[in-house]
Amino acid sequence: MRSGGSNAAFALARILKGEQPLSRRRPLRMTIKKVYFKLLFVLLGGITVTNRAGFIKIALMAALSIALALGIPAAPPSNRVFTDVAPGSWYEPQVLDMARRGWLNGYPDGSFRPNRPVTAAELVAITARCAGVANTGGDGGHWASGYLRTGLDRGWYDWDEIPPTGETFGKPIQRQLAVKILMRAFLPDVRGDYNTESQKIRDFSQLDGRYYEEVLAAYSVGVARGDGSGRFHPKSSLTRAEACTLIDRARRLIEELPAPSRSPAPSPGPTAKPISGGVAENGWLQVKGTQLCNEAGEPVVLHGMSSHGIQWFPQFAGEQAVKNTAAYGANLFRVAMYTGEGGYLSQPEAMKQRAIEAVDAAVHQDLYVILDWHILSDGNPMDHLSEAKAFFSEMAERYQDQPAVLYEICNEPNGNVDWARDIKPYAQEVAGAIREKSPRSVILIGSGTWSQDIHLAAADPLEGENLMYTLHFYAGTHGQWLRDRAESALEAGLPLFVSEWGTSAADGSGGVYLGEAEVWLEFLEKKGISWANWSLCDKDETSAALKPGTDPSAQWTEQDLSPSGKFVFGRF
C-alpha cells in the first residue's frame, strides 16, 4: 500500500493511442516520450509493426517492462478501480471509496489483492491516512516509518506490539491488535460493557486481556462483528479487504456518535505548592483527593530512585548506595523485588531478606521507601495471590509502626489480564491483608498494560483510604497520549503515583530522551505527582543512572553518573 508511483507508462499509452493532444504535452512528457521510444526501439529490436493495435499492445508491454525494471511503481488507473476488485463484492464500496480519497493504493500491476493478509505497516498506514496523518517524522528507513512513529506516539499501539526496530512491520497483524489500533485512532472514548459484549464473542477466552477494552468497544458499536459462527479469531490475521471494511466502519462512526460527556471533577484536595523533605519532617503520609499529603495534611511530593531487580543488583540497594542517593536530595527509594525471573517465587527467604535490608537502609537515611512486589514476566497478579498476601501481611506487621514504608502490590500487570476480573479483586485481597496489620500505610496499585490502564482503574476504583494508582512511562516510548490519560484520570478523582519511569525507551535502552523526559517531569511537577526513576544500577543500558563499573560502596561523584543519572539526580 505504498503511496506515490509514476504515470509514465499510462502517459505513453495515451500518447500512442492519440488520447493526449500534442499541443497539451509538456516538455517533460516529450522527454519521457523520446526516452521511451528509444528504449522501445531497442526492446523491439527494430521490428516494424504495421498493425496499430498490435503496436500499441507491444508498446504497453515494453513500457511496463521498463517501469518494472527501473523499480517504478505503476499507478493505478485514474478512477482507482483495481483489477481484482470484483464488481458487487462485499468490500467493493469501501475499497473504492478509500482509493478515490487517496487513502489506499494498490500494487504496481494495478491489483489490490483483497485476500492477502494485511501487514502491520499497511494497517497503521491506512488508518493514519484516514485520520489525516502525514507520513512524516519517521527515520526514513521504511516507507511507512512516519505513520508508524505517529501511531506509537499517539498510543494506538505499544512498542512491544509493533517494535520500532521494524521486525514486524511487514508481517500480518493480529485481528485483536488491528481493532485496538483503529478504535484508539477513531473512537477512543467508546466503551463496551464487559458482561454484554463478551457474550457476543464465542471465542472470547482466546482474546488477550490487554485487548478487552478496545474489542468490546468495537463490538458495542458494530465495528467488529465476528464471523457467521460468532467467533472473532483474535490471534488470526485479517485480509486487506477485511481491514478496509473495519476501518471504514470506525471512521464513519466518528460523526454519528455523540460526544462523550464528562462528569464534574471531584475536589482534588489541597492546592498549596507541594513540599518535599523526608520522613522526620513529614511523618505518616495520607491521600487527600488526588494529592499525596504529609501527616499535617500538607501536599507533599516524593522524588527518588528505584533499584533494579535486587536478585541481580543488590549492591545498589545497600546502605552506601542509598546514602549516596539521599545525598543528592532524593526523599524516596523503591525496592524492586521481582517475583519471577529468579526472584521471590524462586528463593523467597533470600529475596525477603534482601528486601528488608534495602528497606532498612532507606529508613536509616530518612527516606520514604516503596516495597515493590515486582510482577513482570508473571503478568497476572492473581496467579500468586496467596504468596502476595502472605508476604505483605508479614511486612506490614514488621513495619506497622514505620511511617516511611509504602506498599506497591503489583508492579506491572500485563498480557491476558483484566482490571475487573483480575487486578481489582487481587488488590482488594492484598490491601485487606496489609490493612489488618498497618491501617495507615499508603498502598500503590498497578493496572493493566504495564500500569498504563489507569483509565480503567478510574472508572472502577477500589474503596478505601490512602490508596494510590501507579502510572509507569518511558520517555522514548510514551508521549502526550499517556499524559492526556493521566489528566483524565486525575479529573475523575484517581490519585496517581509514578512509581517507575525511565529516560529511555520502554525496553530500558535507546535514547536518552531528555527532551521528552523534561516534558514529563514538568507535567508531574504541575500535577504534584511523586515519582521514582528506573533505575539505580550500573547495568549497560541507557536507563541506568550509573556508569558500568561504578563502585556501590564508594561515595559517588558526577563522574560516576550516566547521562540519565545526571539528568535525574539534578531533578531531586
Secondary structure in CASP SS format (residue, H / E / C, confidence):
PFRMAT SS
TARGET T0000
AUTHOR 0000-0000-0000
METHOD secondary structure of the structure
MODEL  1
M C 1.00
R C 1.00
S C 1.00
G C 1.00
G C 1.00
S E 1.00
N C 1.00
A H 1.00
A H 1.00
F H 1.00
A H 1.00
L H 1.00
A H 1.00
R H 1.00
I H 1.00
L H 1.00
K H 1.00
G C 1.00
E C 1.00
Q C 1.00
P C 1.00
L H 1.00
S H 1.00
R H 1.00
R C 1.00
R C 1.00
P H 1.00
L H 1.00
R H 1.00
M H 1.00
T H 1.00
I H 1.00
K H 1.00
K H 1.00
V H 1.00
Y H 1.00
F H 1.00
K H 1.00
L H 1.00
L H 1.00
F H 1.00
V H 1.00
L H 1.00
L H 1.00
G C 1.00
G C 1.00
I C 1.00
T C 1.00
V C 1.00
T C 1.00
N C 1.00
R H 1.00
A H 1.00
G H 1.00
F H 1.00
I H 1.00
K H 1.00
I H 1.00
A H 1.00
L H 1.00
M H 1.00
A H 1.00
A H 1.00
L H 1.00
S H 1.00
I H 1.00
A H 1.00
L H 1.00
A H 1.00
L C 1.00
G C 1.00
I C 1.00
P C 1.00
A E 1.00
A C 1.00
P C 1.00
P C 1.00
S C 1.00
N C 1.00
R C 1.00
V C 1.00
F C 1.00
T C 1.00
D C 1.00
V C 1.00
A C 1.00
P C 1.00
G C 1.00
S C 1.00
W C 1.00
Y C 1.00
E H 1.00
P H 1.00
Q H 1.00
V H 1.00
L H 1.00
D H 1.00
M H 1.00
A H 1.00
R H 1.00
R C 1.00
G C 1.00
W C 1.00
L C 1.00
N C 1.00
G C 1.00
Y C 1.00
P C 1.00
D C 1.00
G C 1.00
S C 1.00
F C 1.00
R C 1.00
P C 1.00
N C 1.00
R C 1.00
P E 1.00
V C 1.00
T E 1.00
A H 1.00
A H 1.00
E H 1.00
L H 1.00
V H 1.00
A H 1.00
I H 1.00
T H 1.00
A H 1.00
R H 1.00
C H 1.00
A C 1.00
G C 1.00
V C 1.00
A C 1.00
N C 1.00
T C 1.00
G C 1.00
G C 1.00
D C 1.00
G C 1.00
G C 1.00
H C 1.00
W C 1.00
A C 1.00
S H 1.00
G H 1.00
Y H 1.00
L H 1.00
R H 1.00
T H 1.00
G H 1.00
L H 1.00
D H 1.00
R C 1.00
G C 1.00
W C 1.00
Y C 1.00
D C 1.00
W C 1.00
D C 1.00
E C 1.00
I C 1.00
P C 1.00
P C 1.00
T C 1.00
G C 1.00
E C 1.00
T C 1.00
F C 1.00
G C 1.00
K C 1.00
P E 1.00
I C 1.00
Q E 1.00
R H 1.00
Q H 1.00
L H 1.00
A H 1.00
V H 1.00
K H 1.00
I H 1.00
L H 1.00
M H 1.00
R H 1.00
A H 1.00
F H 1.00
L C 1.00
P C 1.00
D C 1.00
V C 1.00
R C 1.00
G C 1.00
D C 1.00
Y H 1.00
N H 1.00
T H 1.00
E H 1.00
S H 1.00
Q C 1.00
K C 1.00
I C 1.00
R C 1.00
D C 1.00
F H 1.00
S H 1.00
Q H 1.00
L C 1.00
D C 1.00
G H 1.00
R H 1.00
Y H 1.00
Y H 1.00
E H 1.00
E H 1.00
V H 1.00
L H 1.00
A H 1.00
A H 1.00
Y H 1.00
S H 1.00
V C 1.00
G C 1.00
V C 1.00
A C 1.00
R C 1.00
G C 1.00
D C 1.00
G C 1.00
S C 1.00
G C 1.00
R C 1.00
F C 1.00
H C 1.00
P C 1.00
K C 1.00
S C 1.00
S E 1.00
L C 1.00
T E 1.00
R H 1.00
A H 1.00
E H 1.00
A H 1.00
C H 1.00
T H 1.00
L H 1.00
I H 1.00
D H 1.00
R H 1.00
A H 1.00
R H 1.00
R H 1.00
L H 1.00
I H 1.00
E H 1.00
E H 1.00
L C 1.00
P C 1.00
A C 1.00
P C 1.00
S C 1.00
R C 1.00
S C 1.00
P C 1.00
A C 1.00
P C 1.00
S C 1.00
P C 1.00
G C 1.00
P C 1.00
T C 1.00
A C 1.00
K C 1.00
P C 1.00
I E 1.00
S C 1.00
G C 1.00
G C 1.00
V H 1.00
A H 1.00
E H 1.00
N H 1.00
G C 1.00
W C 1.00
L C 1.00
Q E 1.00
V E 1.00
K E 1.00
G C 1.00
T C 1.00
Q E 1.00
L E 1.00
C E 1.00
N C 1.00
E C 1.00
A C 1.00
G C 1.00
E C 1.00
P E 1.00
V E 1.00
V C 1.00
L C 1.00
H E 1.00
G E 1.00
M E 1.00
S E 1.00
S E 1.00
H C 1.00
G C 1.00
I C 1.00
Q C 1.00
W C 1.00
F C 1.00
P H 1.00
Q H 1.00
F H 1.00
A H 1.00
G C 1.00
E H 1.00
Q H 1.00
A H 1.00
V H 1.00
K H 1.00
N H 1.00
T H 1.00
A H 1.00
A H 1.00
Y C 1.00
G C 1.00
A C 1.00
N C 1.00
L E 1.00
F E 1.00
R E 1.00
V E 1.00
A E 1.00
M E 1.00
Y E 1.00
T C 1.00
G C 1.00
E C 1.00
G C 1.00
G C 1.00
Y C 1.00
L C 1.00
S C 1.00
Q C 1.00
P H 1.00
E H 1.00
A H 1.00
M H 1.00
K H 1.00
Q H 1.00
R H 1.00
A H 1.00
I H 1.00
E H 1.00
A H 1.00
V H 1.00
D H 1.00
A H 1.00
A H 1.00
V H 1.00
H H 1.00
Q C 1.00
D C 1.00
L C 1.00
Y E 1.00
V E 1.00
I E 1.00
L E 1.00
D E 1.00
W E 1.00
H E 1.00
I C 1.00
L C 1.00
S C 1.00
D C 1.00
G C 1.00
N C 1.00
P H 1.00
M H 1.00
D H 1.00
H H 1.00
L H 1.00
S H 1.00
E H 1.00
A H 1.00
K H 1.00
A H 1.00
F H 1.00
F H 1.00
S H 1.00
E H 1.00
M H 1.00
A H 1.00
E H 1.00
R H 1.00
Y C 1.00
Q C 1.00
D C 1.00
Q C 1.00
P C 1.00
A C 1.00
V E 1.00
L E 1.00
Y E 1.00
E E 1.00
I C 1.00
C C 1.00
N C 1.00
E C 1.00
P C 1.00
N C 1.00
G C 1.00
N C 1.00
V C 1.00
D C 1.00
W H 1.00
A H 1.00
R H 1.00
D H 1.00
I H 1.00
K H 1.00
P H 1.00
Y H 1.00
A H 1.00
Q H 1.00
E H 1.00
V H 1.00
A H 1.00
G H 1.00
A H 1.00
I H 1.00
R H 1.00
E H 1.00
K H 1.00
S C 1.00
P C 1.00
R C 1.00
S C 1.00
V C 1.00
I E 1.00
L E 1.00
I E 1.00
G C 1.00
S C 1.00
G H 1.00
T H 1.00
W H 1.00
S H 1.00
Q C 1.00
D C 1.00
I H 1.00
H H 1.00
L H 1.00
A H 1.00
A H 1.00
A H 1.00
D C 1.00
P C 1.00
L C 1.00
E C 1.00
G C 1.00
E C 1.00
N C 1.00
L E 1.00
M E 1.00
Y E 1.00
T E 1.00
L E 1.00
H E 1.00
F E 1.00
Y E 1.00
A C 1.00
G C 1.00
T C 1.00
H C 1.00
G C 1.00
Q H 1.00
W H 1.00
L H 1.00
R H 1.00
D H 1.00
R H 1.00
A H 1.00
E H 1.00
S H 1.00
A H 1.00
L H 1.00
E H 1.00
A C 1.00
G C 1.00
L C 1.00
P C 1.00
L E 1.00
F E 1.00
V E 1.00
S E 1.00
E E 1.00
W E 1.00
G E 1.00
T C 1.00
S C 1.00
A C 1.00
A C 1.00
D C 1.00
G C 1.00
S C 1.00
G C 1.00
G C 1.00
V C 1.00
Y C 1.00
L H 1.00
G H 1.00
E H 1.00
A H 1.00
E H 1.00
V H 1.00
W H 1.00
L H 1.00
E H 1.00
F H 1.00
L H 1.00
E H 1.00
K H 1.00
K H 1.00
G C 1.00
I C 1.00
S C 1.00
W E 1.00
A E 1.00
N E 1.00
W E 1.00
S E 1.00
L E 1.00
C C 1.00
D C 1.00
K C 1.00
D C 1.00
E C 1.00
T C 1.00
S C 1.00
A C 1.00
A C 1.00
L E 1.00
K C 1.00
P C 1.00
G C 1.00
T C 1.00
D C 1.00
P C 1.00
S C 1.00
A C 1.00
Q C 1.00
W C 1.00
T C 1.00
E H 1.00
Q H 1.00
D H 1.00
L E 1.00
S C 1.00
P H 1.00
S H 1.00
G H 1.00
K H 1.00
F H 1.00
V H 1.00
F H 1.00
G C 1.00
R C 1.00
F C 1.00
END
